[in-house]
Amino acid sequence: IRLIRDYAAICRQKGLVPRKVILTFAPVSRAKTMEFIKWLGVRVPSIAEEAILTAEKPVDASINFLCDALRTILKETLGVGVPFGISCESVSIYKAEIDGVHELFKRLQGILLDSRGSPWKVQWIQVMPPADESENSNKGQNSLIKNELQPYHLL
């Protein structure tokens, strides 16, 4: 939070428009993954680490903690003028953490978009058909499948 505020202050001082800051999040549910995250340089409060690793569902506890962290970042940097993006990564081969990253992204995306205070929608594009469909599909078909929603066209 201090880094973001300092960056915003320097930009104001130099008359620059702040560039987007991408915040990266990764769900953690095992001690081994937690150690790896810390090895990467992430500081994890011991209270948070214990709460996550001793939870009945550690992945869910991790996701909830990360959602709260984003809310805090957004609240504490409100009005400084730095735009944010989010990135969610899986840093392990553990299935629960890999699956958790999808839920984490959906939730963080909603928190970030809601913080802007204006209506929003998400448009998805399926780039590849599911495996069972691709085996039976015509090889000449385009692999880009769009959802039925129509995008907004800005003039």
N, C-alpha and C positions, 0 to 999 in steps of 0.2 A: 504494500500500500504506500509506504514511504517512497519507494522507487518511482511509482506511478505519479505521485504528487510532485516529486522532484523533477521528473521528466516534463510534466505539464508546466511547472514554473520556469524551467529553462526555455521551453518552447515560447512561452509568453514573453520572457525577457528578450529573446532573440527575434521575436516577430514571426515565428514559424508555426505552421499548422501541425499539431501532433499527428504522427502516423499511428495506424492501428497497432495495438499490442495484442498478440495472440497469447492467451492463457491456456496452458496445457494441463490436462487432468488425466489421471490413471487410477482405476479402481484397484484396491489392494484387499486381499483376504487371507493371505498366508504370511507367516513370519519371514519366509525366504524372499517373497516379493517385497515385503516391507524393507528388508535389509538392502535389496537391490535398489529400491527407490532412494534410500538414504545414501547409498554408495554413489548414486548419480548426483548427489548434492542437495536433495530435497530435505528440508528440515521438517520433521514430523514431531509435533508436541507429544511427549510421552503419554499424556492423558488421552490424546486422540488415538495413539497407537494401541494402547491397552484396551480402550473402548471398542475399537474395530476388531482386534484380534480375539477378544473374549466374547464378542457378540454371538448370538445364536446363528445369525446369518451375516457373516463378516462382509460379504460383498455389498449387501444392502446397507450395512452400517457405514461402509466406506463411501458409497454413493451419497447417502444422506449427509455425511460430513463434508464431502466435496461440494454439494449443492449449497450447504450453509456457508462454506468458504467463499463461493462465488457471490452469494448474496451480501456477505460482509464486504468483499472487495468493491462491489458496485455501490453499496451504501456509503462506504468511506471515501470513495473517489467521485461521488456524484458532483457534477458541476465543474470538474477540473478540465473537461474538454478532450480527454483521451478516449478515442473509440476502442472498443474491444472486439475480439473474435475469440472463439474457443476451439480447442483441439482436444480430442479424447483419444487416448492411446491405450493399448493393452501391452504391458511390458512383461508378460509371462505366457507360458503355454498352458496354463491352468484354465480349463473350460469355463468355470464360473466367472473368472475375471475377464475372459474374452467375451463371454455373453454379457457380462455386466457393463462393458464399455458402450454397448448399444443403448442400453437404458440410461446410462450416465449422459450420453450425448443428447438424447431426447430431452431429458430433464434440464440439463444446463442450457440447451438451446432455448427452451421455453422461458427459463429465468432471464436469460440475456435479452431476448426479444421483448418480454413483458416489461423489462426495466426501461425500455425506450419510450413507453407511454403512448404508443400508437398501435392501431390494429396491425396484425401481421398474418401471413399464412405461409405454409411450407409447400413447395412444389417438388415432388420427387420424380426421378427418372430411373427406371430399372435398366441398367446398362446391359446386363446379360440375363437371359431367361433362367429360371431355376433349373437345376441339373436335370430333373426328370423331363422337363419340357424340351430342353435343348437336344436330348437324345432322339426325340421323336419329331423334331421340327425339320422343316425344309432347310437345307444348308444354304440356299440362296436368299433366305430371308434376312432382313436387317436385324442385327442383334440389339438394336436400341428400341426399347419398349417404353412408351410414355404412359403415364397415368391418364385417366379420363378427364381430369381437371384442366381447364384452359388457363394458361398464364395471363397475367395482366399485361397489356401492351401500353407502354408509356409513349406518348407522342412528344 
